[in-house]
């Protein structure tokens, strides 16, 4: 993940259950991430100095998300078709 310095959106989906990855680990490795998805959950990532603040999206927002909810139209497209 650290090899992709411009990576701003990451969504990992596992059909067998929860992916064996911690949100905190992903955010600490990939410093450019702004939105992270694990299965059908999404978090906005805000960095305030050395502190990392994660804001989980409510279920209704994930289920009924639109392109304007994402910082980039590519992020919406990736989430929609994953």
mmCIF file of the N, C-alpha and C atoms, coordinates in Angstrom:
data_MODEL
# 
_entry.id   MODEL 
# 
loop_
_atom_site.group_PDB 
_atom_site.id 
_atom_site.type_symbol 
_atom_site.label_atom_id 
_atom_site.label_alt_id 
_atom_site.label_comp_id 
_atom_site.label_asym_id 
_atom_site.label_entity_id 
_atom_site.label_seq_id 
_atom_site.pdbx_PDB_ins_code 
_atom_site.Cartn_x 
_atom_site.Cartn_y 
_atom_site.Cartn_z 
_atom_site.occupancy 
_atom_site.B_iso_or_equiv 
_atom_site.pdbx_formal_charge 
_atom_site.auth_seq_id 
_atom_site.auth_comp_id 
_atom_site.auth_asym_id 
_atom_site.auth_atom_id 
_atom_site.pdbx_PDB_model_num 
ATOM 1   N N  . UNK A 1 1  ? 0.813   -1.185  0.000  1.00 0.00 ? 1  UNK A N  1 
ATOM 2   C CA . UNK A 1 1  ? 0.000   0.000   0.000  1.00 0.00 ? 1  UNK A CA 1 
ATOM 3   C C  . UNK A 1 1  ? 0.862   1.257   0.000  1.00 0.00 ? 1  UNK A C  1 
ATOM 4   N N  . UNK A 1 2  ? 1.977   1.204   0.676  1.00 0.00 ? 2  UNK A N  1 
ATOM 5   C CA . UNK A 1 2  ? 2.860   2.355   0.733  1.00 0.00 ? 2  UNK A CA 1 
ATOM 6   C C  . UNK A 1 2  ? 3.480   2.685   -0.612 1.00 0.00 ? 2  UNK A C  1 
ATOM 7   N N  . UNK A 1 3  ? 3.405   1.768   -1.552 1.00 0.00 ? 3  UNK A N  1 
ATOM 8   C CA . UNK A 1 3  ? 3.977   1.998   -2.881 1.00 0.00 ? 3  UNK A CA 1 
ATOM 9   C C  . UNK A 1 3  ? 3.075   2.814   -3.786 1.00 0.00 ? 3  UNK A C  1 
ATOM 10  N N  . UNK A 1 4  ? 1.888   3.137   -3.318 1.00 0.00 ? 4  UNK A N  1 
ATOM 11  C CA . UNK A 1 4  ? 0.933   3.901   -4.106 1.00 0.00 ? 4  UNK A CA 1 
ATOM 12  C C  . UNK A 1 4  ? 0.679   5.244   -3.420 1.00 0.00 ? 4  UNK A C  1 
ATOM 13  N N  . UNK A 1 5  ? 1.544   6.219   -3.633 1.00 0.00 ? 5  UNK A N  1 
ATOM 14  C CA . UNK A 1 5  ? 1.448   7.483   -2.892 1.00 0.00 ? 5  UNK A CA 1 
ATOM 15  C C  . UNK A 1 5  ? 0.221   8.321   -3.226 1.00 0.00 ? 5  UNK A C  1 
ATOM 16  N N  . UNK A 1 6  ? -0.466  8.036   -4.325 1.00 0.00 ? 6  UNK A N  1 
ATOM 17  C CA . UNK A 1 6  ? -1.647  8.818   -4.698 1.00 0.00 ? 6  UNK A CA 1 
ATOM 18  C C  . UNK A 1 6  ? -2.955  8.075   -4.428 1.00 0.00 ? 6  UNK A C  1 
ATOM 19  N N  . UNK A 1 7  ? -2.876  6.914   -3.799 1.00 0.00 ? 7  UNK A N  1 
ATOM 20  C CA . UNK A 1 7  ? -4.060  6.111   -3.514 1.00 0.00 ? 7  UNK A CA 1 
ATOM 21  C C  . UNK A 1 7  ? -4.928  6.832   -2.478 1.00 0.00 ? 7  UNK A C  1 
ATOM 22  N N  . UNK A 1 8  ? -6.136  7.231   -2.891 1.00 0.00 ? 8  UNK A N  1 
ATOM 23  C CA . UNK A 1 8  ? -7.002  7.961   -1.967 1.00 0.00 ? 8  UNK A CA 1 
ATOM 24  C C  . UNK A 1 8  ? -8.219  7.149   -1.535 1.00 0.00 ? 8  UNK A C  1 
ATOM 25  N N  . UNK A 1 9  ? -8.564  6.100   -2.291 1.00 0.00 ? 9  UNK A N  1 
ATOM 26  C CA . UNK A 1 9  ? -9.737  5.285   -1.981 1.00 0.00 ? 9  UNK A CA 1 
ATOM 27  C C  . UNK A 1 9  ? -9.345  3.812   -2.047 1.00 0.00 ? 9  UNK A C  1 
ATOM 28  N N  . UNK A 1 10 ? -9.757  3.056   -1.057 1.00 0.00 ? 10 UNK A N  1 
ATOM 29  C CA . UNK A 1 10 ? -9.497  1.624   -1.029 1.00 0.00 ? 10 UNK A CA 1 
ATOM 30  C C  . UNK A 1 10 ? -10.727 0.928   -0.486 1.00 0.00 ? 10 UNK A C  1 
ATOM 31  N N  . UNK A 1 11 ? -11.184 -0.088  -1.210 1.00 0.00 ? 11 UNK A N  1 
ATOM 32  C CA . UNK A 1 11 ? -12.328 -0.862  -0.747 1.00 0.00 ? 11 UNK A CA 1 
ATOM 33  C C  . UNK A 1 11 ? -11.956 -2.332  -0.864 1.00 0.00 ? 11 UNK A C  1 
ATOM 34  N N  . UNK A 1 12 ? -11.969 -3.036  0.246  1.00 0.00 ? 12 UNK A N  1 
ATOM 35  C CA . UNK A 1 12 ? -11.656 -4.463  0.284  1.00 0.00 ? 12 UNK A CA 1 
ATOM 36  C C  . UNK A 1 12 ? -12.930 -5.206  0.658  1.00 0.00 ? 12 UNK A C  1 
ATOM 37  N N  . UNK A 1 13 ? -13.264 -6.183  -0.161 1.00 0.00 ? 13 UNK A N  1 
ATOM 38  C CA . UNK A 1 13 ? -14.504 -6.922  0.038  1.00 0.00 ? 13 UNK A CA 1 
ATOM 39  C C  . UNK A 1 13 ? -14.173 -8.403  0.151  1.00 0.00 ? 13 UNK A C  1 
ATOM 40  N N  . UNK A 1 14 ? -14.726 -9.062  1.161  1.00 0.00 ? 14 UNK A N  1 
ATOM 41  C CA . UNK A 1 14 ? -14.504 -10.486 1.385  1.00 0.00 ? 14 UNK A CA 1 
ATOM 42  C C  . UNK A 1 14 ? -15.865 -11.168 1.468  1.00 0.00 ? 14 UNK A C  1 
ATOM 43  N N  . UNK A 1 15 ? -16.102 -12.142 0.629  1.00 0.00 ? 15 UNK A N  1 
ATOM 44  C CA . UNK A 1 15 ? -17.400 -12.815 0.606  1.00 0.00 ? 15 UNK A CA 1 
ATOM 45  C C  . UNK A 1 15 ? -17.585 -13.805 1.756  1.00 0.00 ? 15 UNK A C  1 
ATOM 46  N N  . UNK A 1 16 ? -16.515 -14.201 2.411  1.00 0.00 ? 16 UNK A N  1 
ATOM 47  C CA . UNK A 1 16 ? -16.601 -15.180 3.495  1.00 0.00 ? 16 UNK A CA 1 
ATOM 48  C C  . UNK A 1 16 ? -16.792 -14.552 4.874  1.00 0.00 ? 16 UNK A C  1 
ATOM 49  N N  . UNK A 1 17 ? -16.722 -13.252 4.982  1.00 0.00 ? 17 UNK A N  1 
ATOM 50  C CA . UNK A 1 17 ? -16.846 -12.593 6.279  1.00 0.00 ? 17 UNK A CA 1 
ATOM 51  C C  . UNK A 1 17 ? -16.070 -11.296 6.273  1.00 0.00 ? 17 UNK A C  1 
ATOM 52  N N  . UNK A 1 18 ? -15.632 -10.891 7.444  1.00 0.00 ? 18 UNK A N  1 
ATOM 53  C CA . UNK A 1 18 ? -14.841 -9.662  7.543  1.00 0.00 ? 18 UNK A CA 1 
ATOM 54  C C  . UNK A 1 18 ? -13.432 -9.889  7.033  1.00 0.00 ? 18 UNK A C  1 
ATOM 55  N N  . UNK A 1 19 ? -12.902 -8.951  6.265  1.00 0.00 ? 19 UNK A N  1 
ATOM 56  C CA . UNK A 1 19 ? -11.506 -9.084  5.833  1.00 0.00 ? 19 UNK A CA 1 
ATOM 57  C C  . UNK A 1 19 ? -10.583 -9.071  7.053  1.00 0.00 ? 19 UNK A C  1 
ATOM 58  N N  . UNK A 1 20 ? -9.526  -9.864  7.034  1.00 0.00 ? 20 UNK A N  1 
ATOM 59  C CA . UNK A 1 20 ? -8.614  -9.933  8.190  1.00 0.00 ? 20 UNK A CA 1 
ATOM 60  C C  . UNK A 1 20 ? -7.624  -8.762  8.215  1.00 0.00 ? 20 UNK A C  1 
ATOM 61  N N  . UNK A 1 21 ? -8.156  -7.555  8.054  1.00 0.00 ? 21 UNK A N  1 
ATOM 62  C CA . UNK A 1 21 ? -7.332  -6.353  8.012  1.00 0.00 ? 21 UNK A CA 1 
ATOM 63  C C  . UNK A 1 21 ? -7.957  -5.326  8.944  1.00 0.00 ? 21 UNK A C  1 
ATOM 64  N N  . UNK A 1 22 ? -7.118  -4.620  9.677  1.00 0.00 ? 22 UNK A N  1 
ATOM 65  C CA . UNK A 1 22 ? -7.607  -3.563  10.556 1.00 0.00 ? 22 UNK A CA 1 
ATOM 66  C C  . UNK A 1 22 ? -7.583  -2.226  9.835  1.00 0.00 ? 22 UNK A C  1 
ATOM 67  N N  . UNK A 1 23 ? -8.617  -1.444  10.033 1.00 0.00 ? 23 UNK A N  1 
ATOM 68  C CA . UNK A 1 23 ? -8.696  -0.124  9.429  1.00 0.00 ? 23 UNK A CA 1 
ATOM 69  C C  . UNK A 1 23 ? -7.480  0.722   9.803  1.00 0.00 ? 23 UNK A C  1 
ATOM 70  N N  . UNK A 1 24 ? -7.096  0.681   11.059 1.00 0.00 ? 24 UNK A N  1 
ATOM 71  C CA . UNK A 1 24 ? -5.969  1.479   11.534 1.00 0.00 ? 24 UNK A CA 1 
ATOM 72  C C  . UNK A 1 24 ? -4.676  1.114   10.817 1.00 0.00 ? 24 UNK A C  1 
ATOM 73  N N  . UNK A 1 25 ? -4.482  -0.175  10.541 1.00 0.00 ? 25 UNK A N  1 
ATOM 74  C CA . UNK A 1 25 ? -3.277  -0.607  9.831  1.00 0.00 ? 25 UNK A CA 1 
ATOM 75  C C  . UNK A 1 25 ? -3.249  -0.054  8.412  1.00 0.00 ? 25 UNK A C  1 
ATOM 76  N N  . UNK A 1 26 ? -4.380  -0.103  7.724  1.00 0.00 ? 26 UNK A N  1 
ATOM 77  C CA . UNK A 1 26 ? -4.450  0.430   6.359  1.00 0.00 ? 26 UNK A CA 1 
ATOM 78  C C  . UNK A 1 26 ? -4.135  1.918   6.332  1.00 0.00 ? 26 UNK A C  1 
ATOM 79  N N  . UNK A 1 27 ? -4.730  2.652   7.251  1.00 0.00 ? 27 UNK A N  1 
ATOM 80  C CA . UNK A 1 27 ? -4.568  4.101   7.277  1.00 0.00 ? 27 UNK A CA 1 
ATOM 81  C C  . UNK A 1 27 ? -3.132  4.491   7.641  1.00 0.00 ? 27 UNK A C  1 
ATOM 82  N N  . UNK A 1 28 ? -2.505  3.724   8.501  1.00 0.00 ? 28 UNK A N  1 
ATOM 83  C CA . UNK A 1 28 ? -1.127  4.033   8.885  1.00 0.00 ? 28 UNK A CA 1 
ATOM 84  C C  . UNK A 1 28 ? -0.125  3.712   7.787  1.00 0.00 ? 28 UNK A C  1 
ATOM 85  N N  . UNK A 1 29 ? -0.409  2.714   6.976  1.00 0.00 ? 29 UNK A N  1 
ATOM 86  C CA . UNK A 1 29 ? 0.512   2.326   5.895  1.00 0.00 ? 29 UNK A CA 1 
ATOM 87  C C  . UNK A 1 29 ? 0.351   3.229   4.683  1.00 0.00 ? 29 UNK A C  1 
ATOM 88  N N  . UNK A 1 30 ? -0.878  3.501   4.291  1.00 0.00 ? 30 UNK A N  1 
ATOM 89  C CA . UNK A 1 30 ? -1.150  4.319   3.110  1.00 0.00 ? 30 UNK A CA 1 
ATOM 90  C C  . UNK A 1 30 ? -1.574  5.713   3.578  1.00 0.00 ? 30 UNK A C  1 
ATOM 91  N N  . UNK A 1 31 ? -0.641  6.627   3.630  1.00 0.00 ? 31 UNK A N  1 
ATOM 92  C CA . UNK A 1 31 ? -0.874  7.967   4.189  1.00 0.00 ? 31 UNK A CA 1 
ATOM 93  C C  . UNK A 1 31 ? -1.799  8.831   3.336  1.00 0.00 ? 31 UNK A C  1 
ATOM 94  N N  . UNK A 1 32 ? -2.021  8.461   2.082  1.00 0.00 ? 32 UNK A N  1 
ATOM 95  C CA . UNK A 1 32 ? -2.839  9.292   1.198  1.00 0.00 ? 32 UNK A CA 1 
ATOM 96  C C  . UNK A 1 32 ? -4.322  8.909   1.196  1.00 0.00 ? 32 UNK A C  1 
ATOM 97  N N  . UNK A 1 33 ? -4.686  7.839   1.905  1.00 0.00 ? 33 UNK A N  1 
ATOM 98  C CA . UNK A 1 33 ? -6.086  7.389   1.901  1.00 0.00 ? 33 UNK A CA 1 
ATOM 99  C C  . UNK A 1 33 ? -7.013  8.434   2.502  1.00 0.00 ? 33 UNK A C  1 
ATOM 100 N N  . UNK A 1 34 ? -8.136  8.672   1.808  1.00 0.00 ? 34 UNK A N  1 
ATOM 101 C CA . UNK A 1 34 ? -9.162  9.594   2.299  1.00 0.00 ? 34 UNK A CA 1 
ATOM 102 C C  . UNK A 1 34 ? -10.464 8.880   2.593  1.00 0.00 ? 34 UNK A C  1 
ATOM 103 N N  . UNK A 1 35 ? -10.691 7.740   1.927  1.00 0.00 ? 35 UNK A N  1 
ATOM 104 C CA . UNK A 1 35 ? -11.876 6.924   2.161  1.00 0.00 ? 35 UNK A CA 1 
ATOM 105 C C  . UNK A 1 35 ? -11.470 5.461   2.120  1.00 0.00 ? 35 UNK A C  1 
ATOM 106 N N  . UNK A 1 36 ? -11.941 4.679   3.108  1.00 0.00 ? 36 UNK A N  1 
ATOM 107 C CA . UNK A 1 36 ? -11.619 3.255   3.178  1.00 0.00 ? 36 UNK A CA 1 
ATOM 108 C C  . UNK A 1 36 ? -12.917 2.480   3.338  1.00 0.00 ? 36 UNK A C  1 
ATOM 109 N N  . UNK A 1 37 ? -13.020 1.387   2.584  1.00 0.00 ? 37 UNK A N  1 
ATOM 110 C CA . UNK A 1 37 ? -14.171 0.509   2.692  1.00 0.00 ? 37 UNK A CA 1 
ATOM 111 C C  . UNK A 1 37 ? -13.737 -0.898  3.047  1.00 0.00 ? 37 UNK A C  1 
ATOM 112 N N  . UNK A 1 38 ? -14.405 -1.488  4.012  1.00 0.00 ? 38 UNK A N  1 
ATOM 113 C CA . UNK A 1 38 ? -14.204 -2.890  4.365  1.00 0.00 ? 38 UNK A CA 1 
ATOM 114 C C  . UNK A 1 38 ? -15.574 -3.550  4.283  1.00 0.00 ? 38 UNK A C  1 
ATOM 115 N N  . UNK A 1 39 ? -15.709 -4.462  3.333  1.00 0.00 ? 39 UNK A N  1 
ATOM 116 C CA . UNK A 1 39 ? -17.001 -5.036  2.961  1.00 0.00 ? 39 UNK A CA 1 
ATOM 117 C C  . UNK A 1 39 ? -17.943 -3.894  2.596  1.00 0.00 ? 39 UNK A C  1 
ATOM 118 N N  . UNK A 1 40 ? -19.083 -3.778  3.219  1.00 0.00 ? 40 UNK A N  1 
ATOM 119 C CA . UNK A 1 40 ? -20.009 -2.703  2.866  1.00 0.00 ? 40 UNK A CA 1 
ATOM 120 C C  . UNK A 1 40 ? -20.011 -1.589  3.908  1.00 0.00 ? 40 UNK A C  1 
ATOM 121 N N  . UNK A 1 41 ? -18.901 -1.369  4.569  1.00 0.00 ? 41 UNK A N  1 
ATOM 122 C CA . UNK A 1 41 ? -18.759 -0.254  5.503  1.00 0.00 ? 41 UNK A CA 1 
ATOM 123 C C  . UNK A 1 41 ? -17.729 0.717   4.934  1.00 0.00 ? 41 UNK A C  1 
ATOM 124 N N  . UNK A 1 42 ? -17.980 2.007   5.122  1.00 0.00 ? 42 UNK A N  1 
ATOM 125 C CA . UNK A 1 42 ? -17.073 3.041   4.625  1.00 0.00 ? 42 UNK A CA 1 
ATOM 126 C C  . UNK A 1 42 ? -16.701 4.003   5.741  1.00 0.00 ? 42 UNK A C  1 
ATOM 127 N N  . UNK A 1 43 ? -15.465 4.469   5.711  1.00 0.00 ? 43 UNK A N  1 
ATOM 128 C CA . UNK A 1 43 ? -14.983 5.462   6.659  1.00 0.00 ? 43 UNK A CA 1 
ATOM 129 C C  . UNK A 1 43 ? -14.311 6.595   5.899  1.00 0.00 ? 43 UNK A C  1 
ATOM 130 N N  . UNK A 1 44 ? -14.564 7.817   6.336  1.00 0.00 ? 44 UNK A N  1 
ATOM 131 C CA . UNK A 1 44 ? -13.791 8.970   5.887  1.00 0.00 ? 44 UNK A CA 1 
ATOM 132 C C  . UNK A 1 44 ? -12.588 9.067   6.807  1.00 0.00 ? 44 UNK A C  1 
ATOM 133 N N  . UNK A 1 45 ? -11.443 9.373   6.233  1.00 0.00 ? 45 UNK A N  1 
ATOM 134 C CA . UNK A 1 45 ? -10.210 9.477   6.999  1.00 0.00 ? 45 UNK A CA 1 
ATOM 135 C C  . UNK A 1 45 ? -9.777  10.931  7.022  1.00 0.00 ? 45 UNK A C  1 
ATOM 136 N N  . UNK A 1 46 ? -9.671  11.493  8.212  1.00 0.00 ? 46 UNK A N  1 
ATOM 137 C CA . UNK A 1 46 ? -9.189  12.865  8.378  1.00 0.00 ? 46 UNK A CA 1 
ATOM 138 C C  . UNK A 1 46 ? -7.900  12.819  9.177  1.00 0.00 ? 46 UNK A C  1 
ATOM 139 N N  . UNK A 1 47 ? -6.919  13.542  8.697  1.00 0.00 ? 47 UNK A N  1 
ATOM 140 C CA . UNK A 1 47 ? -5.624  13.606  9.392  1.00 0.00 ? 47 UNK A CA 1 
ATOM 141 C C  . UNK A 1 47 ? -5.447  15.015  9.948  1.00 0.00 ? 47 UNK A C  1 
ATOM 142 N N  . UNK A 1 48 ? -5.301  15.075  11.258 1.00 0.00 ? 48 UNK A N  1 
ATOM 143 C CA . UNK A 1 48 ? -5.087  16.341  11.946 1.00 0.00 ? 48 UNK A CA 1 
ATOM 144 C C  . UNK A 1 48 ? -3.733  16.237  12.630 1.00 0.00 ? 48 UNK A C  1 
ATOM 145 N N  . UNK A 1 49 ? -2.711  16.762  11.966 1.00 0.00 ? 49 UNK A N  1 
ATOM 146 C CA . UNK A 1 49 ? -1.356  16.593  12.473 1.00 0.00 ? 49 UNK A CA 1 
ATOM 147 C C  . UNK A 1 49 ? -0.990  15.120  12.444 1.00 0.00 ? 49 UNK A C  1 
ATOM 148 N N  . UNK A 1 50 ? -0.562  14.591  13.564 1.00 0.00 ? 50 UNK A N  1 
ATOM 149 C CA . UNK A 1 50 ? -0.224  13.167  13.637 1.00 0.00 ? 50 UNK A CA 1 
ATOM 150 C C  . UNK A 1 50 ? -1.428  12.305  14.033 1.00 0.00 ? 50 UNK A C  1 
ATOM 151 N N  . UNK A 1 51 ? -2.542  12.952  14.365 1.00 0.00 ? 51 UNK A N  1 
ATOM 152 C CA . UNK A 1 51 ? -3.740  12.231  14.776 1.00 0.00 ? 51 UNK A CA 1 
ATOM 153 C C  . UNK A 1 51 ? -4.585  11.843  13.551 1.00 0.00 ? 51 UNK A C  1 
ATOM 154 N N  . UNK A 1 52 ? -5.141  10.644  13.601 1.00 0.00 ? 52 UNK A N  1 
ATOM 155 C CA . UNK A 1 52 ? -6.006  10.146  12.538 1.00 0.00 ? 52 UNK A CA 1 
ATOM 156 C C  . UNK A 1 52 ? -7.414  10.006  13.094 1.00 0.00 ? 52 UNK A C  1 
ATOM 157 N N  . UNK A 1 53 ? -8.362  10.653  12.427 1.00 0.00 ? 53 UNK A N  1 
ATOM 158 C CA . UNK A 1 53 ? -9.764  10.604  12.841 1.00 0.00 ? 53 UNK A CA 1 
ATOM 159 C C  . UNK A 1 53 ? -10.540 9.847   11.771 1.00 0.00 ? 53 UNK A C  1 
ATOM 160 N N  . UNK A 1 54 ? -11.251 8.792   12.189 1.00 0.00 ? 54 UNK A N  1 
ATOM 161 C CA . UNK A 1 54 ? -12.065 8.015   11.251 1.00 0.00 ? 54 UNK A CA 1 
ATOM 162 C C  . UNK A 1 54 ? -13.539 8.280   11.535 1.00 0.00 ? 54 UNK A C  1 
ATOM 163 N N  . UNK A 1 55 ? -14.282 8.559   10.481 1.00 0.00 ? 55 UNK A N  1 
ATOM 164 C CA . UNK A 1 55 ? -15.716 8.817   10.593 1.00 0.00 ? 55 UNK A CA 1 
ATOM 165 C C  . UNK A 1 55 ? -16.457 7.774   9.771  1.00 0.00 ? 55 UNK A C  1 
ATOM 166 N N  . UNK A 1 56 ? -17.176 6.885   10.455 1.00 0.00 ? 56 UNK A N  1 
ATOM 167 C CA . UNK A 1 56 ? -17.903 5.824   9.762  1.00 0.00 ? 56 UNK A CA 1 
ATOM 168 C C  . UNK A 1 56 ? -19.189 6.375   9.155  1.00 0.00 ? 56 UNK A C  1 
ATOM 169 N N  . UNK A 1 57 ? -19.435 5.983   7.920  1.00 0.00 ? 57 UNK A N  1 
ATOM 170 C CA . UNK A 1 57 ? -20.663 6.381   7.241  1.00 0.00 ? 57 UNK A CA 1 
ATOM 171 C C  . UNK A 1 57 ? -21.833 5.595   7.820  1.00 0.00 ? 57 UNK A C  1 
ATOM 172 N N  . UNK A 1 58 ? -22.992 6.222   7.979  1.00 0.00 ? 58 UNK A N  1 
ATOM 173 C CA . UNK A 1 58 ? -24.177 5.474   8.421  1.00 0.00 ? 58 UNK A CA 1 
ATOM 174 C C  . UNK A 1 58 ? -24.624 4.498   7.330  1.00 0.00 ? 58 UNK A C  1 
ATOM 175 N N  . UNK A 1 59 ? -25.289 3.429   7.739  1.00 0.00 ? 59 UNK A N  1 
ATOM 176 C CA . UNK A 1 59 ? -25.722 2.398   6.776  1.00 0.00 ? 59 UNK A CA 1 
ATOM 177 C C  . UNK A 1 59 ? -26.594 2.969   5.658  1.00 0.00 ? 59 UNK A C  1 
ATOM 178 N N  . UNK A 1 60 ? -27.502 3.869   6.008  1.00 0.00 ? 60 UNK A N  1 
ATOM 179 C CA . UNK A 1 60 ? -28.392 4.424   4.980  1.00 0.00 ? 60 UNK A CA 1 
ATOM 180 C C  . UNK A 1 60 ? -27.609 5.199   3.937  1.00 0.00 ? 60 UNK A C  1 
ATOM 181 N N  . UNK A 1 61 ? -26.541 5.893   4.353  1.00 0.00 ? 61 UNK A N  1 
ATOM 182 C CA . UNK A 1 61 ? -25.740 6.667   3.402  1.00 0.00 ? 61 UNK A CA 1 
ATOM 183 C C  . UNK A 1 61 ? -24.978 5.738   2.465  1.00 0.00 ? 61 UNK A C  1 
ATOM 184 N N  . UNK A 1 62 ? -24.513 4.609   2.982  1.00 0.00 ? 62 UNK A N  1 
ATOM 185 C CA . UNK A 1 62 ? -23.804 3.642   2.152  1.00 0.00 ? 62 UNK A CA 1 
ATOM 186 C C  . UNK A 1 62 ? -24.771 3.007   1.157  1.00 0.00 ? 62 UNK A C  1 
ATOM 187 N N  . UNK A 1 63 ? -25.925 2.630   1.638  1.00 0.00 ? 63 UNK A N  1 
ATOM 188 C CA . UNK A 1 63 ? -26.897 1.943   0.784  1.00 0.00 ? 63 UNK A CA 1 
ATOM 189 C C  . UNK A 1 63 ? -27.435 2.845   -0.324 1.00 0.00 ? 63 UNK A C  1 
ATOM 190 N N  . UNK A 1 64 ? -27.623 4.111   -0.021 1.00 0.00 ? 64 UNK A N  1 
ATOM 191 C CA . UNK A 1 64 ? -28.203 5.043   -0.977 1.00 0.00 ? 64 UNK A CA 1 
ATOM 192 C C  . UNK A 1 64 ? -27.210 6.113   -1.430 1.00 0.00 ? 64 UNK A C  1 
ATOM 193 N N  . UNK A 1 65 ? -25.922 5.776   -1.447 1.00 0.00 ? 65 UNK A N  1 
ATOM 194 C CA . UNK A 1 65 ? -24.905 6.765   -1.798 1.00 0.00 ? 65 UNK A CA 1 
ATOM 195 C C  . UNK A 1 65 ? -25.041 7.209   -3.255 1.00 0.00 ? 65 UNK A C  1 
ATOM 196 N N  . UNK A 1 66 ? -24.625 8.431   -3.492 1.00 0.00 ? 66 UNK A N  1 
ATOM 197 C CA . UNK A 1 66 ? -24.592 9.010   -4.832 1.00 0.00 ? 66 UNK A CA 1 
ATOM 198 C C  . UNK A 1 66 ? -23.186 9.529   -5.083 1.00 0.00 ? 66 UNK A C  1 
ATOM 199 N N  . UNK A 1 67 ? -22.926 9.869   -6.307 1.00 0.00 ? 67 UNK A N  1 
ATOM 200 C CA . UNK A 1 67 ? -21.582 10.300  -6.698 1.00 0.00 ? 67 UNK A CA 1 
ATOM 201 C C  . UNK A 1 67 ? -21.083 11.483  -5.865 1.00 0.00 ? 67 UNK A C  1 
ATOM 202 N N  . UNK A 1 68 ? -21.982 12.380  -5.489 1.00 0.00 ? 68 UNK A N  1 
ATOM 203 C CA . UNK A 1 68 ? -21.599 13.577  -4.730 1.00 0.00 ? 68 UNK A CA 1 
ATOM 204 C C  . UNK A 1 68 ? -21.120 13.261  -3.315 1.00 0.00 ? 68 UNK A C  1 
ATOM 205 N N  . UNK A 1 69 ? -21.397 12.066  -2.819 1.00 0.00 ? 69 UNK A N  1 
ATOM 206 C CA . UNK A 1 69 ? -20.950 11.675  -1.480 1.00 0.00 ? 69 UNK A CA 1 
ATOM 207 C C  . UNK A 1 69 ? -19.454 11.374  -1.437 1.00 0.00 ? 69 UNK A C  1 
ATOM 208 N N  . UNK A 1 70 ? -18.847 11.177  -2.589 1.00 0.00 ? 70 UNK A N  1 
ATOM 209 C CA . UNK A 1 70 ? -17.435 10.804  -2.677 1.00 0.00 ? 70 UNK A CA 1 
ATOM 210 C C  . UNK A 1 70 ? -16.612 11.987  -3.166 1.00 0.00 ? 70 UNK A C  1 
ATOM 211 N N  . UNK A 1 71 ? -15.365 12.075  -2.722 1.00 0.00 ? 71 UNK A N  1 
ATOM 212 C CA . UNK A 1 71 ? -14.519 13.198  -3.160 1.00 0.00 ? 71 UNK A CA 1 
ATOM 213 C C  . UNK A 1 71 ? -14.146 13.122  -4.640 1.00 0.00 ? 71 UNK A C  1 
ATOM 214 N N  . UNK A 1 72 ? -14.305 11.951  -5.247 1.00 0.00 ? 72 UNK A N  1 
ATOM 215 C CA . UNK A 1 72 ? -13.913 11.759  -6.639 1.00 0.00 ? 72 UNK A CA 1 
ATOM 216 C C  . UNK A 1 72 ? -14.917 10.822  -7.309 1.00 0.00 ? 72 UNK A C  1 
ATOM 217 N N  . UNK A 1 73 ? -15.298 11.111  -8.548 1.00 0.00 ? 73 UNK A N  1 
ATOM 218 C CA . UNK A 1 73 ? -16.274 10.265  -9.239 1.00 0.00 ? 73 UNK A CA 1 
ATOM 219 C C  . UNK A 1 73 ? -15.743 8.846   -9.453 1.00 0.00 ? 73 UNK A C  1 
ATOM 220 N N  . UNK A 1 74 ? -14.432 8.693   -9.562 1.00 0.00 ? 74 UNK A N  1 
ATOM 221 C CA . UNK A 1 74 ? -13.846 7.359   -9.709 1.00 0.00 ? 74 UNK A CA 1 
ATOM 222 C C  . UNK A 1 74 ? -14.075 6.514   -8.458 1.00 0.00 ? 74 UNK A C  1 
ATOM 223 N N  . UNK A 1 75 ? -14.021 7.143   -7.285 1.00 0.00 ? 75 UNK A N  1 
ATOM 224 C CA . UNK A 1 75 ? -14.255 6.422   -6.028 1.00 0.00 ? 75 UNK A CA 1 
ATOM 225 C C  . UNK A 1 75 ? -15.675 5.868   -5.991 1.00 0.00 ? 75 UNK A C  1 
ATOM 226 N N  . UNK A 1 76 ? -16.632 6.673   -6.414 1.00 0.00 ? 76 UNK A N  1 
ATOM 227 C CA . UNK A 1 76 ? -18.025 6.223   -6.458 1.00 0.00 ? 76 UNK A CA 1 
ATOM 228 C C  . UNK A 1 76 ? -18.162 5.046   -7.415 1.00 0.00 ? 76 UNK A C  1 
ATOM 229 N N  . UNK A 1 77 ? -17.561 5.142   -8.569 1.00 0.00 ? 77 UNK A N  1 
ATOM 230 C CA . UNK A 1 77 ? -17.644 4.081   -9.564 1.00 0.00 ? 77 UNK A CA 1 
ATOM 231 C C  . UNK A 1 77 ? -17.051 2.783   -9.009 1.00 0.00 ? 77 UNK A C  1 
ATOM 232 N N  . UNK A 1 78 ? -15.897 2.885   -8.356 1.00 0.00 ? 78 UNK A N  1 
ATOM 233 C CA . UNK A 1 78 ? -15.263 1.695   -7.787 1.00 0.00 ? 78 UNK A CA 1 
ATOM 234 C C  . UNK A 1 78 ? -16.133 1.060   -6.701 1.00 0.00 ? 78 UNK A C  1 
ATOM 235 N N  . UNK A 1 79 ? -16.704 1.877   -5.833 1.00 0.00 ? 79 UNK A N  1 
ATOM 236 C CA . UNK A 1 79 ? -17.533 1.355   -4.757 1.00 0.00 ? 79 UNK A CA 1 
ATOM 237 C C  . UNK A 1 79 ? -18.825 0.758   -5.307 1.00 0.00 ? 79 UNK A C  1 
ATOM 238 N N  . UNK A 1 80 ? -19.400 1.387   -6.302 1.00 0.00 ? 80 UNK A N  1 
ATOM 239 C CA . UNK A 1 80 ? -20.656 0.941   -6.872 1.00 0.00 ? 80 UNK A CA 1 
ATOM 240 C C  . UNK A 1 80 ? -20.526 -0.448  -7.511 1.00 0.00 ? 80 UNK A C  1 
ATOM 241 N N  . UNK A 1 81 ? -19.412 -0.727  -8.134 1.00 0.00 ? 81 UNK A N  1 
ATOM 242 C CA . UNK A 1 81 ? -19.261 -1.980  -8.872 1.00 0.00 ? 81 UNK A CA 1 
ATOM 243 C C  . UNK A 1 81 ? -18.412 -3.021  -8.163 1.00 0.00 ? 81 UNK A C  1 
ATOM 244 N N  . UNK A 1 82 ? -18.094 -2.806  -6.914 1.00 0.00 ? 82 UNK A N  1 
ATOM 245 C CA . UNK A 1 82 ? -17.341 -3.799  -6.172 1.00 0.00 ? 82 UNK A CA 1 
ATOM 246 C C  . UNK A 1 82 ? -18.302 -4.713  -5.454 1.00 0.00 ? 82 UNK A C  1 
# 
